[in-house]
Amino acid sequence: MARKGVAGGKAGQTHSITEAEQGKYHYVYSAFSEPVLRVDPGAVIVAETHDAFEGAIQNETDKPSEILNFPYLNPQNGPIYINGAQKGDCLAVYIHSVVPRGPQPRGTTVIMPEFGGLVPTADTALLTAPLPEKVRKLNVDKDEGIVWNDRITLPYEPFIGTIGTAPEIEAISSLVPDYYGGNMDLPDVAPGAVVYLPVNTEGAYLFLGDCHAAQGDGELCGVAVEHPTVTTVQVDLIKGWTIRSPRLENDTFYMTVGSSRPMEDAARGAYRELIRWLAADFGFDEIDAYMLLTQCGRIRLGNMVDPKYTLGASILKSIAGSPR
């Protein structure tokens, strides 16, 4: 990986967060909640996550507007306090696995009033009437995939939709992505990746949840295949590596993440941080990196439905080389 933390990637003690151990799930990112765990760098954490609705939608006949209490969506496990983390450090989260939870795992996707990429919303106010509400319940199997209908079976491609550290002073809805991470809905936050998150306050206060079984670029109708999981991550600490916003790497590429509105500002933020990363750690001249990314940079649309949009800018490792 690009950087080694205090534990150097070595696994430490394993901790669990079952539903009972979690108790109250959280709907804001902040440092004002009592940590559910306090761990050392290197700790492995096995968390029982809920779906985005905390299991409230049970049947395809349910009406989300009558059941859900918006904005109480995206319940988060945590916070997890990382011993030794200080403002200006970086938290590295290695994603080991995301597997469906339950004796008969099911996923849920819905259409809700005034929510989605092709409908009027509170942020995009139109006189057009909302679409009819609809719920789909789908069988989810990590090996056999997700049965959409008798013709289409989607592959099980799980990832963590919402993950981040606490802001320094604010308490921000778990629906909102920003510099601390949050509801990025970025499919690359998947097993095999390491996510780098800025530490904004002592202890970092890691939150995670909202795992998806499948999602296309943009999360178009606003709701992926949401499902409860057992998610395993390992946390590490990189002292003194100060980053402005989340970063990610896997076996193939390095990525930086921008969340903003309008969408082009999210792209600009992501690409700017990628240029700065290449300059600071890979020996590139900034202007040369700017020109190079114009030719080979890739942009990934995480979400186009949340209060802020998320895009990931990336470069192949075969082109960037290794950090110096």
TADACOR-V103621 format. One record per residue. N is the residue number from 1. RES is the residue in one small letter. PSI is psi in degrees with one decimal (999 if undefined). OMEGA is omega in degrees with one decimal (999 if undefined). Layout:
n=N res=RES psi=PSI omega=OMEGA
n=N res=RES psi=PSI omega=OMEGA
This chain:
n=1 res=m psi=169.8 omega=-170.8
n=2 res=a psi=-34.8 omega=-177.2
n=3 res=r psi=150.5 omega=176.2
n=4 res=k psi=136.9 omega=-178.8
n=5 res=g psi=-166.7 omega=-179.1
n=6 res=v psi=-41.8 omega=-179.8
n=7 res=a psi=-5.6 omega=177.6
n=8 res=g psi=25.8 omega=-178.3
n=9 res=g psi=-1.8 omega=-178.6
n=10 res=k psi=130.1 omega=-179.0
n=11 res=a psi=138.5 omega=176.4
n=12 res=g psi=-142.9 omega=-177.9
n=13 res=q psi=144.8 omega=177.6
n=14 res=t psi=133.3 omega=179.3
n=15 res=h psi=152.5 omega=176.8
n=16 res=s psi=150.4 omega=169.2
n=17 res=i psi=90.4 omega=173.7
n=18 res=t psi=170.7 omega=175.6
n=19 res=e psi=-43.3 omega=-179.7
n=20 res=a psi=-41.2 omega=-179.7
n=21 res=e psi=-33.7 omega=177.1
n=22 res=q psi=-43.8 omega=-177.1
n=23 res=g psi=-108.0 omega=179.9
n=24 res=k psi=123.1 omega=172.1
n=25 res=y psi=154.1 omega=-172.2
n=26 res=h psi=148.3 omega=-178.5
n=27 res=y psi=9.1 omega=171.8
n=28 res=v psi=152.6 omega=171.9
n=29 res=y psi=118.4 omega=178.9
n=30 res=s psi=166.9 omega=175.9
n=31 res=a psi=18.3 omega=-174.0
n=32 res=f psi=5.5 omega=176.4
n=33 res=s psi=146.4 omega=178.9
n=34 res=e psi=127.5 omega=-180.0
n=35 res=p psi=141.4 omega=176.1
n=36 res=v psi=-23.4 omega=176.1
n=37 res=l psi=150.6 omega=167.1
n=38 res=r psi=120.9 omega=-171.2
n=39 res=v psi=159.9 omega=174.4
n=40 res=d psi=156.5 omega=173.5
n=41 res=p psi=139.2 omega=-175.5
n=42 res=g psi=-12.5 omega=-176.5
n=43 res=a psi=141.5 omega=173.1
n=44 res=v psi=130.5 omega=-175.3
n=45 res=i psi=125.4 omega=178.6
n=46 res=v psi=110.3 omega=-171.5
n=47 res=a psi=135.0 omega=171.5
n=48 res=e psi=101.3 omega=-179.3
n=49 res=t psi=153.1 omega=173.2
n=50 res=h psi=166.8 omega=169.3
n=51 res=d psi=177.3 omega=-173.6
n=52 res=a psi=-15.5 omega=-176.0
n=53 res=f psi=9.9 omega=-175.4
n=54 res=e psi=35.6 omega=174.7
n=55 res=g psi=10.3 omega=-173.4
n=56 res=a psi=-29.8 omega=-179.2
n=57 res=i psi=111.7 omega=-172.8
n=58 res=q psi=-30.2 omega=-171.0
n=59 res=n psi=158.3 omega=178.9
n=60 res=e psi=-13.5 omega=176.7
n=61 res=t psi=-7.2 omega=179.5
n=62 res=d psi=146.6 omega=173.8
n=63 res=k psi=111.4 omega=-176.9
n=64 res=p psi=-39.2 omega=-177.1
n=65 res=s psi=-23.1 omega=-179.7
n=66 res=e psi=-14.9 omega=-174.1
n=67 res=i psi=-42.2 omega=-173.2
n=68 res=l psi=147.4 omega=177.2
n=69 res=n psi=81.4 omega=-179.0
n=70 res=f psi=133.3 omega=12.6
n=71 res=p psi=27.3 omega=179.3
n=72 res=y psi=72.5 omega=177.4
n=73 res=l psi=159.8 omega=-178.8
n=74 res=n psi=62.7 omega=176.8
n=75 res=p psi=137.5 omega=-173.9
n=76 res=q psi=135.6 omega=167.1
n=77 res=n psi=150.9 omega=179.5
n=78 res=g psi=-161.1 omega=-3.5
n=79 res=p psi=154.0 omega=177.8
n=80 res=i psi=121.0 omega=-178.8
n=81 res=y psi=125.5 omega=-179.5
n=82 res=i psi=115.3 omega=-178.2
n=83 res=n psi=133.9 omega=178.3
n=84 res=g psi=-10.5 omega=-179.2
n=85 res=a psi=131.3 omega=179.1
n=86 res=q psi=156.4 omega=176.5
n=87 res=k psi=133.9 omega=-177.7
n=88 res=g psi=-12.5 omega=173.3
n=89 res=d psi=179.3 omega=176.9
n=90 res=c psi=135.7 omega=174.9
n=91 res=l psi=123.8 omega=176.0
n=92 res=a psi=124.4 omega=-179.0
n=93 res=v psi=111.1 omega=177.5
n=94 res=y psi=122.9 omega=-178.9
n=95 res=i psi=110.0 omega=-177.1
n=96 res=h psi=-47.3 omega=-177.1
n=97 res=s psi=152.8 omega=173.1
n=98 res=v psi=112.6 omega=-176.7
n=99 res=v psi=148.1 omega=-179.8
n=100 res=p psi=147.2 omega=-179.0
n=101 res=r psi=139.7 omega=177.8
n=102 res=g psi=154.9 omega=-179.6
n=103 res=p psi=-33.4 omega=175.6
n=104 res=q psi=80.1 omega=-172.6
n=105 res=p psi=133.9 omega=178.1
n=106 res=r psi=148.6 omega=174.9
n=107 res=g psi=160.9 omega=-177.2
n=108 res=t psi=132.8 omega=167.9
n=109 res=t psi=147.1 omega=-173.3
n=110 res=v psi=162.3 omega=164.3
n=111 res=i psi=123.4 omega=-178.2
n=112 res=m psi=151.6 omega=178.3
n=113 res=p psi=135.9 omega=175.5
n=114 res=e psi=40.4 omega=176.5
n=115 res=f psi=126.0 omega=178.9
n=116 res=g psi=174.1 omega=-174.2
n=117 res=g psi=-15.9 omega=-176.0
n=118 res=l psi=28.5 omega=-177.9
n=119 res=v psi=161.1 omega=172.6
n=120 res=p psi=142.4 omega=178.5
n=121 res=t psi=178.4 omega=176.8
n=122 res=a psi=-30.7 omega=179.6
n=123 res=d psi=-24.4 omega=176.7
n=124 res=t psi=83.7 omega=-170.5
n=125 res=a psi=120.5 omega=178.4
n=126 res=l psi=158.3 omega=176.4
n=127 res=l psi=-10.1 omega=-179.3
n=128 res=t psi=137.2 omega=179.9
n=129 res=a psi=147.0 omega=177.1
n=130 res=p psi=154.4 omega=173.0
n=131 res=l psi=155.8 omega=175.3
n=132 res=p psi=144.6 omega=176.7
n=133 res=e psi=145.4 omega=179.5
n=134 res=k psi=142.2 omega=178.2
n=135 res=v psi=132.8 omega=170.8
n=136 res=r psi=127.4 omega=172.0
n=137 res=k psi=129.4 omega=-170.4
n=138 res=l psi=136.6 omega=173.8
n=139 res=n psi=134.0 omega=-176.8
n=140 res=v psi=125.6 omega=177.7
n=141 res=d psi=127.4 omega=-174.2
n=142 res=k psi=-23.0 omega=179.7
n=143 res=d psi=-40.5 omega=-174.4
n=144 res=e psi=-10.5 omega=174.9
n=145 res=g psi=-159.5 omega=-174.0
n=146 res=i psi=116.1 omega=-177.4
n=147 res=v psi=110.8 omega=177.4
n=148 res=w psi=-46.2 omega=173.6
n=149 res=n psi=-169.1 omega=-176.1
n=150 res=d psi=-5.6 omega=179.4
n=151 res=r psi=-28.5 omega=-171.8
n=152 res=i psi=124.8 omega=169.7
n=153 res=t psi=119.9 omega=-179.5
n=154 res=l psi=144.5 omega=175.2
n=155 res=p psi=147.7 omega=173.5
n=156 res=y psi=108.8 omega=-178.1
n=157 res=e psi=76.4 omega=-170.9
n=158 res=p psi=153.6 omega=172.7
n=159 res=f psi=167.5 omega=179.0
n=160 res=i psi=114.2 omega=-176.8
n=161 res=g psi=-32.7 omega=-174.0
n=162 res=t psi=115.7 omega=-179.7
n=163 res=i psi=139.9 omega=179.8
n=164 res=g psi=178.3 omega=177.2
n=165 res=t psi=166.1 omega=-179.2
n=166 res=a psi=139.9 omega=167.2
n=167 res=p psi=165.2 omega=-177.0
n=168 res=e psi=-40.6 omega=-173.8
n=169 res=i psi=-30.1 omega=-174.2
n=170 res=e psi=161.6 omega=163.5
n=171 res=a psi=113.2 omega=-169.6
n=172 res=i psi=137.6 omega=-178.6
n=173 res=s psi=142.9 omega=176.7
n=174 res=s psi=0.1 omega=172.2
n=175 res=l psi=-12.3 omega=-169.0
n=176 res=v psi=125.4 omega=170.3
n=177 res=p psi=149.5 omega=177.9
n=178 res=d psi=-155.8 omega=-173.2
n=179 res=y psi=-22.8 omega=-177.9
n=180 res=y psi=-4.9 omega=-174.3
n=181 res=g psi=-115.3 omega=178.2
n=182 res=g psi=-146.1 omega=-169.7
n=183 res=n psi=65.2 omega=-175.9
n=184 res=m psi=-28.2 omega=-179.5
n=185 res=d psi=44.2 omega=-176.3
n=186 res=l psi=112.6 omega=-173.8
n=187 res=p psi=-15.5 omega=179.4
n=188 res=d psi=-8.8 omega=176.6
n=189 res=v psi=66.6 omega=-165.3
n=190 res=a psi=166.4 omega=176.3
n=191 res=p psi=135.3 omega=-176.5
n=192 res=g psi=-13.4 omega=179.7
n=193 res=a psi=157.6 omega=167.5
n=194 res=v psi=129.7 omega=-179.3
n=195 res=v psi=129.6 omega=177.3
n=196 res=y psi=125.7 omega=-176.6
n=197 res=l psi=138.1 omega=177.9
n=198 res=p psi=140.3 omega=172.5
n=199 res=v psi=117.5 omega=-174.9
n=200 res=n psi=-12.4 omega=-177.5
n=201 res=t psi=158.6 omega=-178.6
n=202 res=e psi=129.1 omega=179.3
n=203 res=g psi=-12.3 omega=177.4
n=204 res=a psi=-45.6 omega=-178.8
n=205 res=y psi=77.6 omega=179.7
n=206 res=l psi=133.0 omega=172.7
n=207 res=f psi=149.8 omega=172.6
n=208 res=l psi=152.5 omega=178.1
n=209 res=g psi=-162.7 omega=174.9
n=210 res=d psi=49.9 omega=-178.5
n=211 res=c psi=142.7 omega=-177.0
n=212 res=h psi=140.4 omega=175.9
n=213 res=a psi=-27.9 omega=176.7
n=214 res=a psi=149.2 omega=175.9
n=215 res=q psi=134.1 omega=172.1
n=216 res=g psi=166.6 omega=178.2
n=217 res=d psi=126.6 omega=176.5
n=218 res=g psi=-17.7 omega=-175.4
n=219 res=e psi=59.7 omega=-160.4
n=220 res=l psi=-50.3 omega=-178.0
n=221 res=c psi=1.2 omega=176.6
n=222 res=g psi=-11.0 omega=-176.1
n=223 res=v psi=118.3 omega=175.7
n=224 res=a psi=-167.6 omega=170.0
n=225 res=v psi=95.4 omega=-175.3
n=226 res=e psi=135.4 omega=-178.5
n=227 res=h psi=150.3 omega=174.5
n=228 res=p psi=145.9 omega=-174.4
n=229 res=t psi=167.5 omega=158.8
n=230 res=v psi=112.4 omega=-175.0
n=231 res=t psi=130.1 omega=-177.9
n=232 res=t psi=124.1 omega=177.6
n=233 res=v psi=161.3 omega=172.9
n=234 res=q psi=133.7 omega=-178.7
n=235 res=v psi=142.9 omega=176.3
n=236 res=d psi=165.0 omega=-174.4
n=237 res=l psi=129.3 omega=177.0
n=238 res=i psi=104.2 omega=-175.0
n=239 res=k psi=132.0 omega=171.8
n=240 res=g psi=5.0 omega=175.3
n=241 res=w psi=99.9 omega=-174.1
n=242 res=t psi=119.1 omega=179.1
n=243 res=i psi=152.5 omega=-174.7
n=244 res=r psi=-30.2 omega=-173.9
n=245 res=s psi=171.1 omega=-174.2
n=246 res=p psi=149.0 omega=173.3
n=247 res=r psi=164.1 omega=-176.1
n=248 res=l psi=148.7 omega=167.7
n=249 res=e psi=152.2 omega=171.1
n=250 res=n psi=-162.4 omega=-177.0
n=251 res=d psi=-18.2 omega=-170.3
n=252 res=t psi=-38.7 omega=-171.2
n=253 res=f psi=165.4 omega=168.0
n=254 res=y psi=141.5 omega=-176.6
n=255 res=m psi=143.9 omega=169.9
n=256 res=t psi=151.6 omega=-169.9
n=257 res=v psi=134.0 omega=175.0
n=258 res=g psi=137.3 omega=177.8
n=259 res=s psi=121.8 omega=-176.9
n=260 res=s psi=175.3 omega=164.2
n=261 res=r psi=140.3 omega=-3.1
n=262 res=p psi=173.8 omega=-173.2
n=263 res=m psi=-34.8 omega=-178.7
n=264 res=e psi=-28.1 omega=176.7
n=265 res=d psi=-32.5 omega=173.6
n=266 res=a psi=-41.7 omega=178.0
n=267 res=a psi=-42.6 omega=179.3
n=268 res=r psi=-45.2 omega=179.9
n=269 res=g psi=-41.8 omega=-179.9
n=270 res=a psi=-47.0 omega=-178.3
n=271 res=y psi=-37.1 omega=178.6
n=272 res=r psi=-44.5 omega=-178.9
n=273 res=e psi=-31.1 omega=176.1
n=274 res=l psi=-41.6 omega=176.0
n=275 res=i psi=-45.1 omega=-179.2
n=276 res=r psi=-35.3 omega=176.9
n=277 res=w psi=-45.3 omega=179.4
n=278 res=l psi=-37.3 omega=-179.6
n=279 res=a psi=-43.1 omega=-174.6
n=280 res=a psi=-38.1 omega=-169.4
n=281 res=d psi=-12.2 omega=-175.6
n=282 res=f psi=1.1 omega=175.9
n=283 res=g psi=14.2 omega=179.4
n=284 res=f psi=148.5 omega=162.9
n=285 res=d psi=138.3 omega=-175.4
n=286 res=e psi=-44.8 omega=-178.1
n=287 res=i psi=-37.1 omega=177.8
n=288 res=d psi=-39.8 omega=177.4
n=289 res=a psi=-39.6 omega=176.9
n=290 res=y psi=-45.8 omega=179.7
n=291 res=m psi=-40.2 omega=-179.2
n=292 res=l psi=-45.5 omega=-179.1
n=293 res=l psi=-26.1 omega=174.6
n=294 res=t psi=-28.8 omega=-177.0
n=295 res=q psi=-31.0 omega=-171.1
n=296 res=c psi=0.4 omega=179.1
n=297 res=g psi=150.2 omega=178.2
n=298 res=r psi=144.7 omega=179.5
n=299 res=i psi=132.8 omega=-178.1
n=300 res=r psi=126.9 omega=178.5
n=301 res=l psi=112.6 omega=176.6
n=302 res=g psi=-66.1 omega=178.0
n=303 res=n psi=148.3 omega=173.7
n=304 res=m psi=30.4 omega=-173.7
n=305 res=v psi=-17.7 omega=-174.9
n=306 res=d psi=173.5 omega=177.7
n=307 res=p psi=-29.1 omega=169.1
n=308 res=k psi=143.9 omega=178.7
n=309 res=y psi=151.5 omega=-178.8
n=310 res=t psi=131.5 omega=173.5
n=311 res=l psi=145.3 omega=176.3
n=312 res=g psi=126.3 omega=176.4
n=313 res=a psi=133.9 omega=-174.5
n=314 res=s psi=161.6 omega=174.0
n=315 res=i psi=140.1 omega=179.5
n=316 res=l psi=141.8 omega=177.2
n=317 res=k psi=-30.8 omega=178.7
n=318 res=s psi=-22.5 omega=177.9
n=319 res=i psi=-44.6 omega=-175.5
n=320 res=a psi=-31.4 omega=-174.6
n=321 res=g psi=-162.5 omega=-178.3
n=322 res=s psi=149.7 omega=176.2
n=323 res=p psi=152.4 omega=-176.7
n=324 res=r psi=999 omega=999
